[in-house]
Amino acid sequence: MITENKCSNCHEGPCIYKVPIFSSLNHEELMSIARLIKHKVYKKGEIIIHEGEKSNSVIIIRDGSAKACRYNADGKEQILYIFSEGDFFGEQNLFNERRATYTVIALTEVRVCT
């Protein structure tokens, strides 16, 4: 477990422990990533990421909940996922310069680690 550089905003240590793709990294590699973590708070109804937006970050839900959705040509919303504490998204964008395939909107106040 990482003890130095403990993320003061995360209760059980750095959020990176919640993301399986980091599980094979050694302590030094985890520390490098932990130093890059940024925190942000979104109010209910705020958009965390727009469909089509470029992103090079993994977004981890630390507190709260958010919905991933798309809108069809008629403007009807299709909810794809509900994210809650410990869930994450955007990992596919780390390896390819891809764009978000859905919009994520805060359902409650949401605190994220990126």
Helices and strands as residue ranges (DSSP letters): G 15-18, G 20-22, H 27-34, E 39-42, E 47-49, E 59-63, E 66-71, E 77-83, E 88-89, G 91-94, E 103-106, E 110-113
